[in-house]
Amino acid sequence: MKKFILHILILFVFNSCGIKKSMDHKPDLSGFEQIDTTRIKHSDSLYTLGNNQLYQNDLGVWEMYLEGNALERGVAHGSLGRELIHHQETAFMSKLEEMVPSEDYRGFLKTFVSWFNRKLYLHVSEEYKQEIYGVSRFGLEKYDDFAPAYIRMLYFHGAHDIGHALQDLMLVGCTSFAAWDEKTSDGELLIGRNFDFYAGDDFGEQKIAAFVAPKKGHRFMMYTWGGMIGALSGMNMQGITVTINAGKSRMPLVAKTPISLLAREILQYAGSIEEAIAIAKKREVFVSESIMIGSGDEKRTVLIEVSPGNFGVYEVENRDQLVCSNHFQSEAYSSDKNNKLTRKESHTQYRYDRMQQLIDEEDKLDPLKVVEILRDRQGLDEQRIGMGNEKAINQLLAHHGIVFKPAERKVWVSSNPYQMGEFIHYDLKQVFADYDEGIKQSSVATKELNIPASSFLQTQEYQDYEAFRKLENEVKRALNSDKPLYEDSARKLVKLNPNFWEAWYLAGKIYYENKDYKDALIHFKQARKREITTIPDLKELEKMIRKSTRKI
């Protein structure tokens, strides 16, 4: 560890010039001064700027329409959605402060992030740098001490990549699938995915269905949040869909193309799967990622699997379904050690198998059945594995769920909470026709085709889970500090979520910290009887069983 820190410090010294260049960098701003930045507030739920618009529908989802060149789109996004950007910046930075409470460590982190991202601007296209710059003009000044607004916004677009690369966490343990031909009710392609990215409850509150008419490229929609121009889930008017799934990565030493911006480029410029593959091959990335590309007109789906030193494309043969979790499936990665380790030790293979099981149970899929699969909370063979277990398709933390029917240019997006709220239907052909007519005083969704919210939200089990999440976070914070731990919390944890191994494990930790080793051992052994999320989790649990046994 000391050698690693020394290596980092040496690199800091020799790259200080690179850090300064990145901090001072700005894109081409020709014409920026002539762009109108004045938004009109019609109500608390409707804002306009020229032909651009931001409207909040009755399910709390914001509908944003943007048009023009990169700078115009960025300025409109920033001006219309400034409060949404402020909310996300505050939520993200507050989460950072919670994870890194020490000011000294945050200072080190700031320096490290600056060094790590020193060449990021070299791997982002001029168009997207201009768009991010336009957005950044409306960022919060109070975070300028971390990094200037434009540079900070660039950093945020690499947060997805940096998070799972540096911390080696499955913060983005998403599951997606595609089905067509005999597997769907009308033979057309259907794609469903959960975006299981979690950066705190406040961050996950906000949803934006963005509809973009760029001056260059194809019109498209994406589901996003304030300040984010990269694509996480989206579809263009050519019937091309894009979703991203994180893979196992080695620790990189420099940031390159953020995956969300690569996905955005495919969404904006690809009219076929082959064009999407060609775009992906052009870009250097710094983490491993599966990008699921669907084409409604081709009735075809592939996985583009990218990493810093490898590239593969996976497509099923003689089948009418494709499943993706967080491991690679192409021949290019068949001997990759990181990929093999992921399948062995994490929850990705389990979710893959469960998704296959759920699809096989259905004769003919339609959008409603796809949503039901995305909401599944059970383990293999309907095993009750506890609420919030990362082995479930529905981990009850998703930022969103989404369903595409690309041949018809139709999409359904979830509303809060998680992917359990009502799924809102948009017909892209109709949406862009509506925006072409001018300002909309109401939602552009086709409400009669919405998919109802899950009945689970009306149950006591759901209320118990929400109480469990709150208590779980309190207990984890206490375990990482000098705060006292009360045995009443241990009893509540297992009562609220009795099938979840971690409820019993955390209860055991409370008893252990209170030197009640007998009850600690009982709870650790109960945890051992349940479906444990990963091999490292199992090893840690078994270590606590041994320690408790020795203490008795």
TORDO-747975 format. One line per 8 residues: number of its first residue (from 1); their letters; for each residue z, x, y of C-alpha. Coordinates in nm, 2 decimals. Layout:
BEGIN
NUM) a) Z:X:Y; ...
END
This chain:
BEGIN
1) mkkfilhi) 0.00:0.00:0.00; 0.08:0.28:0.24; -0.26:0.44:0.17; -0.42:0.11:0.25; -0.24:0.08:0.58; -0.33:0.44:0.67; -0.69:0.37:0.59; -0.69:0.07:0.81
9) lilfvfns) -0.53:0.26:1.10; -0.79:0.54:1.07; -1.07:0.28:1.07; -0.91:0.13:1.39; -0.93:0.46:1.56; -1.29:0.54:1.47; -1.41:0.19:1.54; -1.23:0.12:1.88
17) cgikksmd) -1.57:0.16:2.05; -1.71:-0.11:1.81; -1.42:-0.34:1.90; -1.48:-0.30:2.27; -1.85:-0.37:2.23; -1.78:-0.69:2.03; -1.53:-0.81:2.29; -1.77:-0.74:2.58
25) hkpdlsgf) -2.07:-0.90:2.41; -2.24:-1.21:2.54; -2.56:-1.38:2.43; -2.87:-1.45:2.64; -2.75:-1.70:2.91; -3.08:-1.76:3.08; -3.08:-2.11:3.23; -2.71:-2.16:3.17
33) eqidttri) -2.63:-2.23:3.54; -2.88:-2.51:3.55; -2.72:-2.71:3.26; -2.52:-3.02:3.36; -2.16:-3.00:3.23; -2.04:-3.33:3.38; -1.94:-3.58:3.13; -1.89:-3.95:3.21
41) khsdslyt) -1.59:-4.13:3.06; -1.68:-4.49:2.99; -1.35:-4.56:2.80; -1.10:-4.37:2.58; -1.35:-4.40:2.30; -1.68:-4.34:2.47; -1.81:-4.03:2.66; -2.16:-3.94:2.76
49) lgnnqlyq) -2.34:-3.64:2.91; -2.70:-3.71:2.98; -2.84:-3.83:2.64; -2.55:-3.68:2.45; -2.27:-3.90:2.34; -1.92:-3.90:2.18; -1.78:-4.23:2.04; -1.48:-4.30:1.83
57) ndlgvwem) -1.52:-4.58:1.58; -1.26:-4.83:1.46; -1.17:-4.60:1.16; -1.08:-4.31:1.39; -1.39:-4.10:1.32; -1.57:-3.96:1.61; -1.95:-4.00:1.62; -2.12:-3.72:1.82
65) ylegnale) -2.49:-3.70:1.92; -2.63:-3.37:2.05; -2.98:-3.27:2.16; -3.17:-2.99:2.33; -3.17:-2.62:2.30; -2.87:-2.41:2.19; -2.70:-2.37:2.52; -2.75:-2.74:2.61
73) rgvahgsl) -2.61:-2.85:2.27; -2.31:-2.62:2.30; -2.23:-2.73:2.65; -2.26:-3.09:2.56; -2.04:-3.04:2.25; -1.78:-2.86:2.45; -1.77:-3.09:2.75; -1.78:-3.42:2.56
81) grelihhq) -1.53:-3.30:2.30; -1.30:-3.08:2.50; -0.98:-3.27:2.40; -1.09:-3.25:2.03; -1.15:-2.87:2.06; -0.81:-2.83:2.23; -0.65:-3.03:1.95; -0.81:-2.81:1.68
89) etafmskl) -0.73:-2.48:1.86; -0.37:-2.58:1.90; -0.34:-2.69:1.54; -0.50:-2.38:1.41; -0.30:-2.14:1.62; 0.02:-2.33:1.55; -0.05:-2.29:1.18; -0.10:-1.92:1.24
97) eemvpsed) 0.23:-1.89:1.42; 0.40:-2.08:1.14; 0.25:-1.84:0.88; 0.32:-1.53:1.09; 0.64:-1.61:1.29; 0.69:-1.25:1.40; 0.53:-1.17:1.74; 0.49:-0.80:1.63
105) yrgflktf) 0.30:-0.90:1.32; 0.09:-1.14:1.52; 0.01:-0.86:1.75; -0.10:-0.65:1.45; -0.30:-0.94:1.32; -0.48:-0.98:1.65; -0.58:-0.61:1.64; -0.68:-0.64:1.28
113) vswfnrkl) -0.89:-0.95:1.34; -1.06:-0.78:1.63; -1.14:-0.47:1.42; -1.25:-0.68:1.12; -1.49:-0.89:1.33; -1.62:-0.59:1.53; -1.97:-0.64:1.40; -1.97:-1.02:1.35
121) ylhvseey) -2.19:-1.08:1.66; -2.46:-0.86:1.50; -2.49:-1.10:1.21; -2.50:-1.43:1.40; -2.84:-1.55:1.53; -2.90:-1.56:1.91; -2.94:-1.94:1.89; -2.59:-1.99:1.73
129) kqeiygvs) -2.43:-1.74:1.96; -2.56:-1.94:2.26; -2.44:-2.26:2.11; -2.09:-2.12:2.04; -2.09:-1.98:2.39; -2.16:-2.32:2.54; -1.88:-2.48:2.33; -1.64:-2.19:2.43
137) rfglekyd) -1.66:-2.27:2.80; -1.42:-2.56:2.73; -1.17:-2.37:2.51; -0.80:-2.35:2.60; -0.72:-2.07:2.84; -0.37:-2.02:2.70; -0.52:-1.85:2.39; -0.73:-1.60:2.58
145) dfapayir) -0.46:-1.34:2.52; -0.55:-1.36:2.15; -0.92:-1.32:2.23; -1.16:-1.44:2.51; -1.28:-1.79:2.44; -1.63:-1.70:2.33; -1.51:-1.43:2.10; -1.23:-1.65:1.97
153) mlyfhgah) -1.48:-1.92:1.88; -1.69:-1.67:1.69; -1.38:-1.57:1.50; -1.30:-1.93:1.41; -1.64:-1.96:1.25; -1.54:-1.69:1.01; -1.19:-1.83:0.94; -1.31:-2.00:0.62
161) dighalqd) -1.44:-1.66:0.49; -1.15:-1.44:0.61; -0.89:-1.68:0.48; -0.99:-1.67:0.12; -1.11:-1.31:0.13; -0.80:-1.14:0.28; -0.53:-1.37:0.13; -0.72:-1.43:-0.19
169) lmlvgcts) -0.61:-1.80:-0.17; -0.81:-2.09:-0.29; -0.76:-2.27:0.05; -1.11:-2.41:-0.02; -1.08:-2.52:-0.39; -1.36:-2.77:-0.36; -1.54:-2.96:-0.63; -1.89:-3.11:-0.61
177) faawdekt) -2.15:-3.26:-0.84; -2.50:-3.40:-0.84; -2.66:-3.66:-1.07; -3.01:-3.80:-1.11; -3.27:-3.96:-1.34; -3.09:-4.14:-1.63; -2.75:-4.06:-1.49; -2.78:-4.28:-1.17
185) sdgellig) -2.84:-4.65:-1.14; -3.18:-4.62:-0.97; -3.28:-4.27:-1.10; -3.25:-4.12:-0.75; -3.04:-3.81:-0.67; -2.67:-3.86:-0.58; -2.44:-3.59:-0.46; -2.06:-3.61:-0.41
193) rnfdfyag) -1.81:-3.35:-0.30; -1.46:-3.30:-0.18; -1.40:-3.04:0.09; -1.05:-2.92:0.00; -0.98:-2.71:0.31; -0.63:-2.73:0.44; -0.50:-2.57:0.76; -0.22:-2.81:0.83
201) ddfgeqki) -0.19:-3.19:0.88; -0.27:-3.18:1.25; -0.59:-2.99:1.18; -0.70:-3.23:0.91; -0.65:-3.54:1.13; -0.98:-3.50:1.32; -1.32:-3.60:1.18; -1.66:-3.58:1.36
209) aafvapkk) -1.98:-3.72:1.22; -2.22:-3.50:1.42; -2.59:-3.61:1.46; -2.80:-3.33:1.60; -3.15:-3.33:1.74; -3.22:-2.96:1.81; -3.52:-2.85:2.01; -3.62:-2.63:1.72
217) ghrfmmyt) -3.59:-2.73:1.35; -3.50:-3.05:1.18; -3.27:-3.33:1.29; -2.96:-3.34:1.08; -2.60:-3.47:1.04; -2.29:-3.28:0.94; -1.92:-3.37:0.90; -1.71:-3.14:1.11
225) wggmigal) -1.44:-3.10:1.38; -1.42:-3.01:1.74; -1.57:-2.67:1.83; -1.72:-2.61:1.48; -2.10:-2.57:1.49; -2.12:-2.43:1.13; -2.20:-2.67:0.85; -1.96:-2.75:0.57
233) sgmnmqgi) -2.12:-3.07:0.44; -2.45:-3.21:0.58; -2.80:-3.35:0.53; -3.12:-3.32:0.73; -3.41:-3.56:0.79; -3.61:-3.38:0.53; -3.36:-3.50:0.27; -3.20:-3.15:0.22
241) tvtinagk) -2.82:-3.15:0.16; -2.58:-2.86:0.19; -2.23:-2.82:0.07; -2.02:-2.49:0.03; -1.77:-2.39:-0.24; -1.57:-2.07:-0.20; -1.58:-1.81:-0.48; -1.36:-1.51:-0.58
249) srmplvak) -1.41:-1.22:-0.34; -1.32:-0.86:-0.31; -1.15:-0.77:0.01; -1.43:-0.69:0.27; -1.39:-0.43:0.54; -1.61:-0.59:0.80; -1.73:-0.94:0.88; -2.09:-1.03:0.85
257) tpisllar) -2.26:-1.37:0.84; -2.01:-1.66:0.82; -2.10:-1.89:0.53; -2.08:-2.20:0.76; -2.34:-2.06:0.99; -2.57:-1.97:0.69; -2.52:-2.33:0.57; -2.60:-2.46:0.92
265) eilqyags) -2.92:-2.25:0.93; -3.04:-2.40:0.60; -2.96:-2.75:0.73; -3.15:-2.70:1.05; -3.45:-2.51:0.92; -3.50:-2.58:0.54; -3.75:-2.85:0.44; -3.73:-2.77:0.07
273) ieeaiaia) -3.51:-2.59:-0.18; -3.74:-2.28:-0.18; -3.71:-2.26:0.20; -3.33:-2.28:0.16; -3.33:-2.00:-0.09; -3.55:-1.78:0.14; -3.31:-1.84:0.43; -3.00:-1.74:0.22
281) kkrevfvs) -3.17:-1.42:0.10; -3.22:-1.31:0.46; -2.85:-1.31:0.55; -2.58:-1.06:0.46; -2.25:-1.23:0.38; -1.90:-1.08:0.34; -1.75:-1.32:0.09; -1.86:-1.50:-0.23
289) esimigsg) -1.98:-1.85:-0.21; -2.17:-2.12:-0.40; -2.40:-2.33:-0.18; -2.51:-2.65:-0.34; -2.85:-2.75:-0.21; -3.00:-3.09:-0.29; -3.34:-3.23:-0.22; -3.40:-3.60:-0.23
297) dekrtvli) -3.78:-3.57:-0.22; -3.78:-3.31:-0.49; -3.51:-3.49:-0.69; -3.36:-3.15:-0.75; -3.03:-2.96:-0.70; -2.95:-2.59:-0.72; -2.66:-2.36:-0.66; -2.73:-2.06:-0.44
305) evspgnfg) -2.46:-1.81:-0.53; -2.41:-1.54:-0.27; -2.18:-1.24:-0.23; -2.18:-0.91:-0.05; -2.36:-0.73:-0.34; -2.53:-0.99:-0.54; -2.74:-1.31:-0.52; -2.82:-1.57:-0.78
313) vyevenrd) -2.97:-1.92:-0.82; -2.85:-2.16:-1.08; -3.03:-2.47:-1.19; -2.97:-2.68:-1.50; -3.25:-2.74:-1.75; -3.30:-3.06:-1.95; -3.00:-3.22:-1.79; -2.95:-3.48:-1.52
321) qlvcsnhf) -2.63:-3.36:-1.37; -2.49:-3.04:-1.21; -2.12:-2.96:-1.15; -1.98:-2.69:-0.91; -1.62:-2.59:-0.86; -1.53:-2.23:-0.75; -1.69:-2.00:-1.01; -2.04:-1.88:-1.04
329) qseayssd) -2.28:-2.00:-1.31; -2.60:-1.80:-1.26; -2.72:-1.52:-1.48; -2.67:-1.28:-1.19; -2.29:-1.32:-1.22; -2.26:-1.34:-1.60; -2.08:-1.00:-1.61; -1.91:-1.01:-1.28
337) knnkltrk) -1.54:-0.92:-1.33; -1.41:-1.12:-1.03; -1.59:-1.43:-1.15; -1.46:-1.39:-1.50; -1.11:-1.35:-1.37; -1.14:-1.66:-1.16; -1.24:-1.87:-1.45; -0.96:-1.73:-1.66
345) eshtqyry) -0.67:-1.74:-1.42; -0.73:-2.01:-1.16; -0.79:-2.38:-1.17; -1.16:-2.38:-1.11; -1.26:-2.41:-1.48; -1.02:-2.69:-1.53; -1.16:-2.89:-1.24; -1.51:-2.82:-1.37
353) drmqqlid) -1.42:-2.95:-1.71; -1.25:-3.26:-1.57; -1.55:-3.34:-1.35; -1.78:-3.31:-1.65; -1.55:-3.55:-1.83; -1.55:-3.80:-1.55; -1.93:-3.80:-1.52; -1.98:-3.83:-1.89
361) eedkldpl) -1.76:-4.14:-1.90; -2.00:-4.32:-1.66; -2.32:-4.47:-1.79; -2.50:-4.51:-1.45; -2.36:-4.37:-1.13; -2.39:-4.53:-0.79; -2.22:-4.44:-0.45; -1.91:-4.64:-0.53
369) kvveilrd) -1.86:-4.47:-0.87; -1.92:-4.13:-0.71; -1.63:-4.21:-0.47; -1.41:-4.32:-0.75; -1.47:-3.98:-0.92; -1.39:-3.79:-0.60; -1.06:-3.98:-0.58; -0.95:-3.90:-0.94
377) rqgldeqr) -0.60:-3.77:-0.95; -0.55:-3.72:-1.33; -0.59:-3.42:-1.55; -0.81:-3.37:-1.86; -0.80:-3.67:-2.09; -0.62:-3.87:-1.82; -0.31:-3.65:-1.84; -0.06:-3.72:-1.56
385) igmgneka) -0.04:-3.37:-1.39; 0.15:-3.47:-1.07; 0.03:-3.56:-0.72; -0.11:-3.26:-0.54; -0.19:-3.05:-0.84; -0.48:-2.82:-0.76; -0.62:-2.88:-1.11; -0.71:-3.24:-1.00
393) inqllahh) -1.04:-3.33:-0.85; -0.84:-3.51:-0.58; -0.58:-3.27:-0.47; -0.46:-3.50:-0.19; -0.53:-3.25:0.08; -0.90:-3.27:0.14; -1.04:-3.26:0.49; -1.31:-3.50:0.37
401) givfkpae) -1.51:-3.64:0.08; -1.88:-3.71:0.12; -2.16:-3.88:-0.07; -2.53:-3.82:-0.02; -2.83:-4.03:-0.13; -3.09:-3.79:0.02; -3.41:-3.96:-0.09; -3.31:-4.25:0.13
409) rkvwvssn) -3.14:-4.03:0.40; -2.81:-4.21:0.35; -2.46:-4.06:0.36; -2.10:-4.19:0.32; -1.82:-4.00:0.48; -1.45:-4.05:0.42; -1.19:-4.15:0.68; -0.83:-4.06:0.68
417) pyqmgefi) -0.62:-4.00:0.48; -0.79:-3.73:0.28; -1.08:-3.88:0.09; -0.88:-4.20:0.03; -0.97:-4.39:0.34; -1.27:-4.61:0.38; -1.61:-4.43:0.33; -1.84:-4.49:0.63
425) hydlkqvf) -2.21:-4.54:0.57; -2.48:-4.39:0.79; -2.85:-4.43:0.75; -3.00:-4.12:0.92; -3.33:-4.29:0.99; -3.16:-4.57:1.17; -2.90:-4.35:1.34; -3.15:-4.13:1.51
433) adydegik) -3.37:-4.43:1.60; -3.06:-4.59:1.76; -2.98:-4.27:1.96; -3.34:-4.24:2.07; -3.30:-4.58:2.24; -3.01:-4.45:2.46; -2.63:-4.48:2.49; -2.45:-4.67:2.21
441) qssvatke) -2.15:-4.88:2.30; -2.06:-4.92:1.94; -2.07:-4.73:1.61; -2.40:-4.62:1.46; -2.26:-4.68:1.11; -2.39:-4.95:0.88; -2.05:-5.11:0.82; -2.16:-5.36:0.56
449) lnipassf) -2.24:-5.07:0.33; -1.90:-4.90:0.37; -1.70:-4.83:0.06; -1.34:-4.96:0.07; -1.03:-4.75:0.10; -0.84:-4.66:-0.22; -0.59:-4.92:-0.34; -0.36:-4.62:-0.42
457) lqtqeyqd) -0.28:-4.61:-0.05; -0.08:-4.94:-0.09; 0.14:-4.81:-0.37; 0.49:-4.68:-0.38; 0.35:-4.37:-0.56; 0.15:-4.28:-0.25; 0.46:-4.32:-0.02; 0.65:-4.10:-0.26
465) yeafrkle) 0.39:-3.84:-0.24; 0.38:-3.83:0.13; 0.76:-3.79:0.13; 0.73:-3.52:-0.13; 0.48:-3.32:0.08; 0.72:-3.33:0.38; 1.01:-3.22:0.17; 0.81:-2.96:-0.02
473) nevkraln) 0.71:-2.79:0.31; 1.07:-2.79:0.43; 1.20:-2.63:0.11; 0.93:-2.36:0.11; 1.01:-2.27:0.47; 1.38:-2.26:0.38; 1.31:-2.03:0.08; 1.13:-1.79:0.31
481) sdkplyed) 1.42:-1.78:0.56; 1.79:-1.78:0.58; 1.82:-2.15:0.61; 2.06:-2.32:0.36; 1.91:-2.50:0.06; 2.08:-2.82:-0.06; 2.09:-2.95:-0.41; 2.02:-3.30:-0.29
489) sarklvkl) 1.67:-3.17:-0.20; 1.62:-3.05:-0.56; 1.70:-3.40:-0.70; 1.46:-3.56:-0.45; 1.17:-3.33:-0.53; 1.16:-3.42:-0.90; 1.23:-3.79:-0.83; 0.94:-3.81:-0.58
497) npnfweaw) 0.68:-3.62:-0.80; 0.82:-3.60:-1.16; 0.49:-3.50:-1.33; 0.42:-3.21:-1.10; 0.53:-2.87:-1.23; 0.59:-2.73:-0.88; 0.84:-3.01:-0.80; 1.06:-2.89:-1.09
505) ylagkiyy) 0.99:-2.52:-1.01; 1.11:-2.56:-0.64; 1.41:-2.76:-0.76; 1.49:-2.47:-0.99; 1.46:-2.22:-0.70; 1.71:-2.42:-0.50; 1.96:-2.42:-0.78; 1.90:-2.05:-0.84
513) enkdykda) 1.95:-1.96:-0.47; 2.28:-2.16:-0.49; 2.38:-1.95:-0.80; 2.37:-2.26:-1.02; 2.18:-2.07:-1.29; 2.23:-2.33:-1.57; 2.06:-2.61:-1.37; 1.80:-2.36:-1.24
521) lihfkqar) 1.71:-2.28:-1.60; 1.69:-2.64:-1.70; 1.45:-2.72:-1.41; 1.23:-2.41:-1.48; 1.20:-2.51:-1.84; 1.10:-2.86:-1.74; 0.84:-2.71:-1.51; 0.71:-2.51:-1.81
529) kreittip) 0.64:-2.83:-2.00; 0.40:-2.96:-1.73; 0.04:-2.86:-1.64; 0.08:-2.54:-1.44; -0.19:-2.47:-1.18; -0.28:-2.10:-1.24; -0.19:-1.81:-1.47; -0.02:-1.62:-1.18
537) dlkelekm) 0.20:-1.94:-1.13; 0.28:-1.94:-1.50; 0.38:-1.57:-1.49; 0.61:-1.63:-1.19; 0.77:-1.93:-1.36; 0.83:-1.73:-1.68; 0.99:-1.45:-1.47; 1.23:-1.70:-1.32
545) irkstrki) 1.32:-1.83:-1.66; 1.41:-1.48:-1.78; 1.61:-1.41:-1.46; 1.80:-1.73:-1.49; 1.87:-1.67:-1.86; 2.02:-1.33:-1.79; 2.24:-1.48:-1.52; 2.40:-1.73:-1.74
END
